[in-house]
Amino acid sequence: MTKVLIATDKPFAAIAVKGIRQEVENAGMELVLLEKYTEKKQLVEAVKEVDALIIRSDIIDAEVLNAAQQLKIVVRAGAGYDNIDLNAATACGVCVMNTPGQNSNAVAELVFGLLVYGVRGYFGGASGTELKDKKLGILAYGNVGRNVARIAKGFGMDIYAFDPYTPAQIIENDGVKAVASVEDLFRTCAIVSLHIPATEETKNSINYPLLSLMPKGAIVVNTARKEVVDESALARILEERQDFKYLSDVKPGIDAELAAKYPDRYFATPKKVGAQTAEANINAGIAAAKQIVDFIRNGNIQFKVNESV
């Protein structure tokens, strides 16, 4: 019998596990749970006799993959998959998938939670500003970016976007202004929301020259990945510009330093919470189970993210 392992040090909600179990067992497969594990060796042991693996932010590296001799597929319940060694997975003949779009609304809503908190002075009682009529730049117009644009319309914001992989016409069709370059986006918008993955191309791409282009009263919101922002550039711009704010769901390595020096202009959530809603939890988990069933039964690789195996 095909065995599907849920390995999560931060468990799914019980209702999500129930939904995953239903999908798996209705397909004639067995579900195995490894929740709240505390040591890597527990994960290494658990993967030895399973055919499929569902994870969240858990690290799946060469050691784990080499131990999983029967493993055919790993599905990351979420959009990002930089916690999986794709090259090692390919070398082991393991298909890796993500579940794009399942937590997009949750992340997009958090963008505006952070923004309202920031522009209102962290609810300290002093006079703040409003989001209405402010220019919002969306960097990457994927599933999250589209949801950010949708919500921004309700705030009455002036919305711009840049995505080198999305045709301008698609962006414009949503009532969003497409700009020609990332420089144009930062030059135009006082508020920029980051939704780019951490790749060799994007790591440290949010650098000092780019941040320096932003108008007075600049705010950068990062609910993507910490690696996309150059930390030295962030520290420099916060020191030089008293009008600059950085609001993040992903702590940079210098979080403590920035929080101590700029408590009124820097904020990072204590833990990454972008996808931490009941709805996103359920949606991503069940989507992962459905993709595994479809892959095992039909060979469907629609959401595959690693090289051919």
C-alpha positions as CSV (number, residue, x, y, z in Angstrom):
1,M,0.0,0.0,0.0
2,T,1.2,3.5,-0.9
3,K,2.3,5.4,2.3
4,V,1.9,9.2,2.6
5,L,3.8,10.9,5.4
6,I,2.8,14.3,6.8
7,A,6.1,15.5,8.4
8,T,5.5,18.9,10.1
9,D,7.4,20.4,13.0
10,K,4.6,23.0,12.9
11,P,1.5,20.8,12.5
12,F,-1.4,21.4,10.3
13,A,-4.7,22.2,12.0
14,A,-6.6,19.2,13.0
15,I,-9.3,19.9,10.4
16,A,-6.6,20.1,7.7
17,V,-5.2,16.7,8.7
18,K,-8.8,15.3,8.6
19,G,-9.2,16.6,5.1
20,I,-5.8,15.2,4.0
21,R,-6.6,11.8,5.6
22,Q,-9.9,11.7,3.7
23,E,-8.2,12.4,0.3
24,V,-5.4,9.9,1.0
25,E,-7.5,7.1,2.4
26,N,-10.3,7.4,-0.2
27,A,-7.6,6.8,-2.8
28,G,-6.7,3.5,-1.0
29,M,-3.4,4.9,0.5
30,E,-2.2,5.0,4.1
31,L,-1.5,8.2,6.0
32,V,1.3,8.4,8.5
33,L,1.9,11.4,10.8
34,L,5.1,12.9,12.2
35,E,4.1,16.1,14.0
36,K,6.0,18.4,16.3
37,Y,9.3,16.4,15.9
38,T,12.2,18.0,17.6
39,E,15.2,16.3,16.0
40,K,16.2,15.8,12.4
41,K,16.9,12.1,13.0
42,Q,13.2,11.6,13.7
43,L,12.4,12.9,10.2
44,V,15.2,10.8,8.6
45,E,13.8,7.7,10.3
46,A,10.2,8.5,9.4
47,V,10.8,8.9,5.6
48,K,12.5,5.5,5.2
49,E,9.4,3.5,4.2
50,V,7.1,6.1,2.6
51,D,6.2,6.8,-1.0
52,A,5.0,10.4,-0.6
53,L,5.7,13.3,1.7
54,I,3.8,16.4,2.6
55,I,5.7,19.2,4.4
56,R,5.4,22.8,5.4
57,S,8.6,24.7,6.2
58,D,10.5,21.5,7.1
59,I,14.0,21.1,5.7
60,I,14.3,18.4,3.1
61,D,18.0,18.0,2.2
62,A,20.2,15.3,0.7
63,E,20.4,13.4,4.0
64,V,16.6,13.1,4.3
65,L,16.2,12.3,0.6
66,N,18.9,9.6,0.6
67,A,17.2,7.9,3.5
68,A,13.9,7.8,1.7
69,Q,14.6,5.0,-0.7
70,Q,10.9,4.5,-1.6
71,L,10.1,8.2,-1.9
72,K,8.5,9.3,-5.2
73,I,7.1,12.8,-4.5
74,V,7.5,15.6,-2.0
75,V,4.8,18.3,-1.9
76,R,5.4,21.6,0.0
77,A,2.0,22.8,1.3
78,G,2.6,26.4,0.3
79,A,4.2,28.4,-2.5
80,G,7.8,28.7,-1.5
81,Y,10.0,25.6,-1.8
82,D,13.5,26.9,-0.9
83,N,13.5,24.6,2.1
84,I,13.9,21.6,-0.3
85,D,17.1,20.7,-2.0
86,L,15.8,20.4,-5.6
87,N,19.1,19.1,-7.0
88,A,19.3,16.3,-4.5
89,A,15.6,15.5,-5.1
90,T,16.2,15.2,-8.8
91,A,19.3,13.1,-8.2
92,C,17.2,10.7,-6.1
93,G,14.4,10.6,-8.7
94,V,12.0,12.4,-6.5
95,C,9.4,14.8,-7.9
96,V,9.0,18.0,-5.9
97,M,5.8,20.1,-6.1
98,N,4.4,23.2,-4.3
99,T,0.7,24.2,-4.0
100,P,0.6,27.7,-5.6
101,G,-2.2,30.0,-4.8
102,Q,-3.6,28.1,-1.7
103,N,-2.3,30.7,0.8
104,S,-2.2,33.7,-1.4
105,N,-5.2,35.5,0.2
106,A,-3.8,34.9,3.7
107,V,-0.5,36.5,2.7
108,A,-2.1,39.4,0.9
109,E,-4.3,40.2,3.9
110,L,-1.3,40.3,6.1
111,V,0.3,42.9,3.8
112,F,-2.5,45.3,4.8
113,G,-2.4,44.3,8.4
114,L,1.3,45.3,8.4
115,L,0.6,48.5,6.4
116,V,-2.3,49.7,8.6
117,Y,-0.2,49.0,11.7
118,G,2.7,50.9,10.2
119,V,1.0,54.0,8.9
120,R,-0.9,54.3,12.1
121,G,2.3,54.5,14.2
122,Y,2.0,51.0,15.6
123,F,-1.3,52.1,17.3
124,G,0.7,54.3,19.7
125,G,-1.9,57.0,19.8
126,A,-0.1,59.6,17.6
127,S,-1.6,60.8,14.4
128,G,-0.9,58.5,11.5
129,T,-1.7,58.5,7.8
130,E,-4.2,56.7,5.5
131,L,-3.7,54.3,2.6
132,K,-6.3,55.9,0.4
133,D,-4.8,57.5,-2.7
134,K,-1.3,56.4,-1.9
135,K,0.8,54.8,-4.6
136,L,1.3,51.1,-4.0
137,G,3.9,49.1,-6.0
138,I,3.6,45.4,-6.3
139,L,6.8,43.6,-7.1
140,A,5.8,40.3,-8.9
141,Y,2.3,39.9,-10.1
142,G,1.7,36.2,-9.2
143,N,-1.0,34.8,-7.0
144,V,-0.2,36.9,-4.0
145,G,0.4,40.0,-6.0
146,R,-3.0,39.7,-7.7
147,N,-4.7,39.4,-4.3
148,V,-2.8,42.4,-3.0
149,A,-4.1,44.4,-5.9
150,R,-7.6,43.3,-5.3
151,I,-7.5,44.3,-1.7
152,A,-5.7,47.6,-2.4
153,K,-8.7,48.6,-4.6
154,G,-10.9,48.5,-1.6
155,F,-8.5,50.9,0.2
156,G,-8.7,53.3,-2.8
157,M,-5.0,53.1,-3.5
158,D,-3.3,53.9,-6.8
159,I,-1.8,50.6,-7.8
160,Y,1.3,49.8,-9.9
161,A,3.0,46.5,-10.6
162,F,6.1,45.1,-12.2
163,D,6.7,41.5,-13.2
164,P,9.2,40.6,-15.9
165,Y,7.3,37.3,-16.5
166,T,3.8,38.7,-16.7
167,P,2.7,40.6,-19.8
168,A,1.8,44.2,-19.1
169,Q,-1.6,43.7,-20.7
170,I,-2.6,41.1,-18.1
171,I,-1.6,43.5,-15.4
172,E,-3.5,46.4,-17.0
173,N,-6.6,44.2,-17.5
174,D,-6.9,44.1,-13.7
175,G,-7.0,47.8,-13.5
176,V,-3.4,48.0,-12.3
177,K,-0.7,50.2,-13.9
178,A,2.2,48.2,-15.4
179,V,5.6,49.8,-15.2
180,A,8.5,49.0,-17.4
181,S,11.1,48.2,-14.8
182,V,11.7,47.5,-11.1
183,E,13.5,50.9,-10.9
184,D,10.3,52.6,-12.2
185,L,8.3,50.8,-9.6
186,F,10.4,52.0,-6.7
187,R,10.8,55.5,-8.1
188,T,7.0,55.9,-8.5
189,C,5.6,54.3,-5.4
190,A,6.0,55.4,-1.8
191,I,4.8,51.9,-0.7
192,V,6.2,48.7,-2.3
193,S,5.1,45.2,-1.4
194,L,7.6,42.4,-2.2
195,H,6.3,39.1,-3.6
196,I,9.4,37.6,-5.3
197,P,10.9,34.2,-4.6
198,A,14.4,33.8,-3.3
199,T,16.4,32.7,-6.3
200,E,20.0,33.3,-7.5
201,E,18.6,36.2,-9.6
202,T,16.6,37.8,-6.8
203,K,18.7,37.3,-3.6
204,N,19.9,40.8,-2.4
205,S,18.2,42.4,-5.4
206,I,16.4,44.9,-3.2
207,N,19.6,46.9,-2.8
208,Y,20.6,50.4,-1.8
209,P,20.4,52.0,-5.2
210,L,16.8,50.6,-5.5
211,L,15.7,51.7,-2.0
212,S,17.2,55.1,-2.6
213,L,14.8,55.7,-5.5
214,M,11.7,55.7,-3.3
215,P,9.8,58.9,-2.7
216,K,9.4,60.6,0.7
217,G,7.5,58.6,3.3
218,A,8.7,55.3,1.8
219,I,7.5,51.9,3.2
220,V,8.7,48.5,2.1
221,V,6.6,45.5,3.0
222,N,8.2,42.1,2.8
223,T,6.1,39.0,3.1
224,A,8.2,37.1,0.7
225,R,11.7,35.9,1.7
226,K,14.3,37.7,3.8
227,E,17.1,36.8,1.3
228,V,15.7,39.1,-1.4
229,V,16.6,42.2,0.7
230,D,20.2,43.3,1.0
231,E,20.5,43.6,4.8
232,S,23.4,46.1,4.7
233,A,21.4,48.3,2.3
234,L,18.4,48.1,4.6
235,A,20.4,49.2,7.6
236,R,22.0,52.0,5.6
237,I,18.7,53.4,4.3
238,L,17.0,53.2,7.7
239,E,20.0,55.2,9.2
240,E,20.0,57.8,6.4
241,R,16.3,58.4,5.9
242,Q,14.1,59.3,8.9
243,D,11.1,58.9,6.6
244,F,11.7,55.2,5.7
245,K,9.9,52.3,7.2
246,Y,10.4,48.5,6.8
247,L,7.6,46.1,7.7
248,S,8.3,42.4,7.4
249,D,7.0,38.9,8.0
250,V,10.5,37.5,7.5
251,K,13.1,38.5,10.0
252,P,16.4,39.6,8.6
253,G,19.6,38.4,10.3
254,I,20.0,41.8,11.9
255,D,16.5,41.9,13.2
256,A,17.5,42.6,16.9
257,E,19.8,45.5,15.8
258,L,17.2,47.2,13.7
259,A,14.4,46.7,16.2
260,A,16.5,48.4,18.9
261,K,17.7,51.3,16.8
262,Y,14.5,52.1,14.8
263,P,11.5,50.9,16.9
264,D,9.3,53.5,15.2
265,R,10.3,52.6,11.6
266,Y,11.1,48.9,11.7
267,F,8.8,46.0,12.5
268,A,9.1,42.3,11.9
269,T,6.6,39.7,13.1
270,P,8.0,37.5,15.9
271,K,7.4,34.4,13.7
272,K,6.5,34.1,10.0
273,V,2.7,34.2,9.9
274,G,1.8,35.0,6.3
275,A,0.2,31.6,5.6
276,Q,-1.0,31.0,9.2
277,T,-4.7,31.1,8.8
278,A,-7.2,28.3,9.2
279,E,-8.3,28.6,5.7
280,A,-4.8,28.6,4.1
281,N,-3.8,25.7,6.4
282,I,-6.7,23.6,5.1
283,N,-6.5,24.7,1.5
284,A,-2.7,24.0,1.1
285,G,-2.8,20.7,3.0
286,I,-5.7,19.3,1.0
287,A,-4.3,20.5,-2.3
288,A,-1.0,18.7,-1.4
289,A,-2.9,15.5,-0.8
290,K,-4.9,15.8,-4.1
291,Q,-1.7,16.4,-6.0
292,I,0.0,13.3,-4.5
293,V,-3.0,11.2,-5.4
294,D,-3.1,12.5,-8.9
295,F,0.6,12.0,-9.3
296,I,0.6,8.4,-8.0
297,R,-2.5,7.4,-10.0
298,N,-2.1,9.4,-13.2
299,G,1.5,10.7,-13.3
300,N,0.2,14.4,-13.3
301,I,3.2,16.7,-12.8
302,Q,1.5,20.0,-13.3
303,F,3.0,21.7,-10.2
304,K,6.5,20.1,-10.5
305,V,9.3,22.5,-9.5
306,N,12.5,20.5,-9.9
307,E,14.2,19.2,-13.0
308,S,12.9,16.1,-14.8
309,V,13.6,12.9,-13.1
